[in-house]
């Protein structure tokens, strides 16, 4: 059976670029090769979904979620794989893929899905640029691999904009259901051993409340219904069995009974429902260690207000991951500092050769006591940055972040004590909202006055 036009357009646009990227992934090997297999599984599953959508009218939202669940499961697997490889040399490669592959979610975006793909491309570019910088003078296969991944996402955006301009097109080829072989890869076979989407889960067990003998249940229900109609057919005799209510049984005539029947507010309050049993979150052991003499890993600190990292070589980097309600002091000049998925964490450092960056963080504080050429704030909500005299001219790059403030020292202020910082600094909020207009020749973007 011929594929619908939409699927043919997908194959024409995506097959070659995915095949080239998969070949480069094979050459790099390791975790990148494994990840490439998982990515091919996503694209194959997406192709099957597009074919199914082309063959039928749009179903309900719940049914759409069920149809797309194989893709969602594969995306979850990719994210889990990336998270389990944080200390590997190819971590930036895995992050670039894990961020960008979310672009396949365009199928659930109404009206204008192409900008969603562009948004995921922008997220992936954060790590693509890291790879380009890291291997600028190194193995050029990594550079080519990163650029090819960018090409895949750009190609997908073009395909979506041209073929599904206002959202996923349903029923474009009525009755053209995908054959069983549609799960076979239309692009390159997954090099990392990934196949098609996982098999559907087993059917749920029958309800524990279901009667083991449906015929017996039906007979019991019929007997109860017959007894009810027999009582109603008695007419006035149906009240013969009622007992007379005397004065001492009436609350408006018996004060004692009225007092005893008073219900307190506590009694009518709804009892708290016991939460459903949930598997407890896995608690990781806190870690502060120097790996291979190059990178300090500070992980899973909770409530630690006295953590100290002693950097002895300015080539060393510091990676802080999933710390909460902690204060981390970094002594010595480091190459760079990265905060990833931290919450309510403060970091104080002496100086940096390159940059300090935050990603996926909430309510954090940074304090530079010396040089810091660049500050990068990505996907962070709530970031307070105290700059020193030496770092007040730092370049600040922000993306998808909110509630960012820079505190600049006054001309006569010095960092005498952390507790006195507020008294010697001026606070400047970082803009979050921008306005873009077309002046007839180009786009002009400026900070919005509304923000």
Buried (B, 14 or more C-beta within 10 A) or exposed (E): EEBBBBBEBBBEBBBBBBEBBBBBBBEBEEBBBBBBBBBBBBBBBBBBBBBBBBBBEEEEEEEBEEBBBBBBBBBEBBBEBBEEBBEBEBBBBBBBBBBBBBBBBBBBBEEBBBEBBBBBBBBBBBBBBBBBEBBEEEEEEBBBBBBBBBBBBBBBBEBBBEBBEEBBBBBBBEEBBBEEEBBEBBBBBBBBEBBBBEEEEEEEEEEEEEEEEEEEEEEEEEEEEEEEEEEEEEEEEEEEEEEEEEEEEEEEEBEEEEEEEEEEEEEEEEEEEEEEEEEEEEEEEBEBEBEEEEBBBBBBBBEBEEBEBEBEEEBBBBBBBBBBBBBBBBBBBBBBBBBBBBBBBBBBBBBBBBBBBBBBBBBBBBBBBBBBBBBBBBBBBBBBBBBBBBBBEBEEEBBBBBBBBBBBBEEEBEBEEEEEBEEBBEEEEBEBEEEEEEEEEEEEEEEEEEE
